[in-house]
Amino acid sequence: MTMGMFEGVIAVVGLTVLTVATRGFFFLTRREIPIPDWLSQGLRYAPLAAMAAVVLPEVVLLQGQLIQTWMDARLYAVAAGAAYFWWRRDILGTILSGMAVLLPLKLGLGW
């Protein structure tokens, strides 16, 4: 079943309205909404948890199955990136060092 032009426009407009309403909800109030300290502390870790939930399966899974070999460039790229981050605490350097390991292994060795 395919979506027509009208349904596509309705979907885009509806998702736009929904996104603006949910993200802008807190700007509608005149005063700050109090939240408990435990929730505030927990929200500090939300970006890290989201990143781990996205990145970890991409590293250890291949077509929905655990990787079966050590000859996977992603493993070495993650190790290089983690080592760089542990050493320097720099996000850009972490990305660059991981890519510096990933690309030669992928393109050069065909991993």
Summary of the structure (lengths in Angstrom):
residues: 111
radius of gyration: 21.1
end to end distance: 37.8
largest distance: 58.6
contacts: 220
relative contact order: 0.06
helix: 71%
strand: 4%
